[in-house]
Amino acid sequence: MKLFSITLVVALLTTSCFNKNKPNYQYFPDMYEAVGYETYAEVSFLPENTSALTPAEGSIPRGWLPYAFENTPAGKEMAREDVSPLAEENKEADLAKGKELYDVYCAICHGAKGDGQGTLVKREKILGVPSYADQGRNINIGSTYHTIYYGLNSMGSYASQLSSEEEIWQIATYVMELKNDLTK
């Protein structure tokens, strides 16, 4: 009888606090009602120059924008003025690395020579990949970087597949080399 009384009291206490219109006590309420922050926006609650809050190596700190030009036609036109930051004395190594990356990510559609005759085009899996040498294509290194970074038309962005800005510049440099070879 005593056990039954204790069980009844515990059950009454447990159910008396229950309210269908309001959740019970929340542990870590910030997890339930999180505040959203913009990806690269600065936030006011983080103290400046705090060693415990510095970003991990290789991560993107708040307030830093990874690419100066927007993903718009106007941004692409502005990107035409951009020049490669790669050092001229490492050009051969950068071209070799650019070719290696191009063969992995780009040649399947654009072709090994940049003529728009990649494996997927030949098998008619995708259509309309133009040659880098087409007269209507006014591409330069800055617009190529912008296209790799954001994508264009049916080509998606490759910025997430490449590990650094340097790799994008290496591919863009190699694409310009292919364009020069095709127009000779």
Summary of the structure (lengths in Angstrom):
residues: 184
radius of gyration: 27.8
end to end distance: 100.2
largest distance: 100.2
contacts: 395
relative contact order: 0.11
helix: 46%
strand: 1%
